[in-house]
Amino acid sequence: MRSYLRSLELVRGLPDTALLPSHGPATSSTHDRVDELLHHRRERLDEVCEHIAAGATTAYQVATSMPWTRRRRQLDELPPEHQLSAVMEISAHLDVLTLHGKLNQSDGTTTRHYTLSR
């Protein structure tokens, strides 16, 4: 996640140009798309913090309490492979939040637990 966010910042620093994605519509501005993606990531990071503040302590607990896909499905409504991807995505968000000092991490015997930093 950290590398992904950094790559978006690097692309944002390049001259603006047309965006021709492998799927989805072509657009006239890479900057606009990067801004959308960065905004979405900031929202998700904030949302992850909110779920930790509400009492979730693991990636799985956060993932089960958040909506997924544009249709806002619950984790258990997704196919198993997408559930795994969702939990791994949340784990990456938790790692970024820990690196930025917003969360504390403690390693249990088999599971990482997170709390808000004070």
Secondary structure, DSSP 8 states (H G I E B T S, - for coil): -HHHHHHHHHHHTS----B--SSS--BS-HHHHHHHHHHHHHHHHHHHHHHHHTT--SHHHHHHHS-BTTTTB-GGGS-HHHHHHHHHHHHHHHHHHHHTTSEEEEE-SS-EEEEE--
